[in-house]
Amino acid sequence: MSPRLKKVLFYLPAFLWMSFIFYLSSRSTIGIGQTRTERFLILKTFHLIEYATLYFLFFIANSSTKKSASFSYLYALSDELHQTFVPGREGKFVDTLIDLLGITIAIILTPVIISAIKKLGISLPQNSK
């Protein structure tokens, strides 16, 4: 397998996840949660999970905390911009800060998760830099 194709395959899960985030951001959030507080908690938890996962997938692809966090946060910014064009949605800078919190949580948890995966005998792909 060529090094170029290998690199594309390493990043494929992150790009697929980005597509999923884009899809979710293109949809209405009407009907989520019964109360305002419930709605807030559900939607903000989604932000944390989406961007923690995106960071982790980027990290698996490139093994760089700085690059993975930067790519993930830049995508969070672009996603909020995207939401300004979606009827019934609005882009909020504060949501990018919640995304950044998800990224930070992932930075802390990634070594623990990778260690647990390796203890299970599952090998992670070795990327080619």
Secondary structure, 3 states (H helix, E strand, C coil): CCHHHHHHHHHHHHHHHHHHHHHHHCCCCCCCCCCHHHHHHHHHHHHHHHHHHHHHHHHHHHCCHHHHHHHHHHHHHHHHHHHCCCCCCCCCHHHHHHHHHHHHHHHHHHHHHHHHHHHCCCCCCCCCC
